[in-house]
Amino acid sequence: MVEEAKNLLDWSQWGRQWIEHLRRHKTLNRELERHLHKFEETFTVIGRQASKLDSTTESDELPVLITRAEQVQEQFHHFLRLAQLSEDEHLEGEVREPVQESMNAQPAVAEEVQVPVEPEPVSYPGAREPVRAARPVAVGRHTLPPLPYAYNALEPYIDEATMQIHHNKLHQKYVDDLNTAERKLAEARESGNFDLVRHWARELAFNGAGHYLHTIFWPSMSPNGGGTPSGDLAAAINRYFGSYDAFKRQFSQAAEKVEGPGWAILVWSPRAHHLEILTAEKHQNLSQWDVIPLLALDVWEHAYFLAYQNQRDKYVENWWNIVNWPYVEERFEKARKLRWEPY
Ligand code: MN
C-alpha cells in the first residue's frame, strides 16, 4: 500500500480517537453531538476508501481523498475549538459565529458514499501525524490536545488523580493563558500601545512553552511504553552519547538536577546535526520550545555599547536598516516544512 493511503488510514483512526475522547470527556449539546456523529461517519468512510486503494496503484482517487481529508480536518479543527471553548463562557459568543458558518458549509462527504458507519473499536497507539494540517492556529485559538490514552492508563507509574489535574487543569490553564497573551498582543498591535509588551511576552513564553512541552509530553508516554529506542534514533543516540545507558544516565541526572521546576529535554539540533540533552527552568526563560528562531537580535550590551553606550533603543532602531531578509526568508522556507499537528 502506498504511504499516503497508510497515512489516510492513520488519519481516519486519529479522527475516531478524537471523537471517542470528546464523548468521554466533554459535555456536548445535541447540536455538537450531531456534528460529531457526522465527523465520525466521514472519518470512517475516508478510512474505508483509503484501505480499498490497496490494489489500485495508479489511481486518481488518492489525491482526491487527501484533499477531502484536509478539508474535513480543517472543519474538524473548527469543531474542536467550539467543543473546547464552548465550556468557556466568555468566549462562547465570539467563537460561535465563524464555526457555525463552516459547519453549515461542510460538504457531507459521508453522504456521497454509502458505507456502513459502525466504527471499529478505538485503541490508543499514541499520537501520530497523519494528514498535514493546512490550518494554522489563529491568534488566541490554541486548544488542549486530548490525552492519547485513559487517565489511569499509566498506573502504577503515574496515578490517575495526577494525570487528571495535570492534563485537564494545568495544561488547560497554559492553553487559556497563552490564548489571552496572544489576544492582548494583537490588541497592542492594533492600538500601538506596547506598554505591557514585556508582561505579555513573558506570558507568551511561559504559557506557550508550557503548552508546547506538555503537548510533546503526553504522547511521549504510553501504557505500552518502556524498552529502548530502535532504528535511526538508536543509532544517533549511540553515535553521540556513546551508548543508550550513557544517554539515559545523563538524561536522568540532568532531570534530577534542574533547579526548581523544569524539564529535561532530548533535542535535535538542525545546526549541529546531532542530538543533545538540555534542561529548562520553569518552561521557558523566556522562550517557547517547539519553535525555530527565524530572526534574532542581540541586545546584550557587548553588541552595541561602544557606539551607542546605554542607548539600546537607538541601536534597535538602526538595526532594522541592516536586516538581511533573504536569509530570514530562507530560514522560514526551510522551517515551515516541519509541521506538527496544530493545538
Ligand atoms: Mn507539567
Residues whose N, C-alpha, C, O or C-beta is under 5 A from the ligand:
A	BS01	MN	none
